[in-house]
């Protein structure tokens, strides 16, 4: 007979078949591979080699990584799973050191962080929830607290950031506001980590459970039948807002969510301090403002996010011992002219680079000697 114990969510995991059983932690139609069998490991490593060398992909996302190898009733985060992850990462890196392995470990930061450096990155679910919460509430407390926590858990920047994924209700279906979605994008793309964007997020696609409605065709055009995704019949009917939420229309609108995402991505690509720099929190007298420094080599950027739908004038910024010296400030994004701070003991206090922070805005300032 099959083992009687249940799975992590009290689901049936041992499925009878003829005179034997097989293990399936997610669904009986998706049996788990037995990674304790060396032949299975060898075969899957060869599958990885095919995709990396013959096809030319740049890496892999490991779904449900914490469930790879169970130890009887311990069905997640086993020592054997960590060992397998290290072996797989070594296999990929031996083929191409620049290829990336990112693990999906849907757990708290305390658990998911234990998989780095077994693999290059893991998705940071607690931070994702905090980003969404702060954007929704117009209050930086959630993301500020979580950013401080994960800074102590991971090697600098070695985690994957995101807002929502293919198993969660989409950003726009949760926030229901384009301006809040822009704030979420500002936080996602300006903070440390390696950002991932779920397709359609950049144009504000909607989608809520069941899963099929989260995974509808990408809305390229206003075509209600196929959304420009195919000349045939799409696997799922597009969302009803295709006529206004699509790449073609938003590309032509300089103030669209899509063009905000594009500007932020270019900004991140153009500045090493954003792509890979250190993070230092900057205090503000306003509890609605989130501000921080990103630094890499000779480049230091100050980022200021007003999360509210109101302009803010009382937001004076302060930071102690941030390694700053005599500094000239120049606007990089979101402002035309900014004043320079008075530096004392490597930091500044009561700094107001602009008289007013516009509603739900991002300002990026570059410091130079």
Helices and strands as residue ranges (DSSP letters): E 14-17, E 20-23, H 38-49, I 50-55, E 59-62, G 65-67, H 79-95, E 100-103, H 109-112, G 113-115, E 121-122, H 125-137, H 141-153, E 160-161, H 171-175, H 178-190, E 194-195, G 201-203, G 211-213, H 247-251, H 257-270, H 272-276, E 278-284, E 289-296, E 299-306, E 317-319, E 328-333, E 348-351, E 361-368
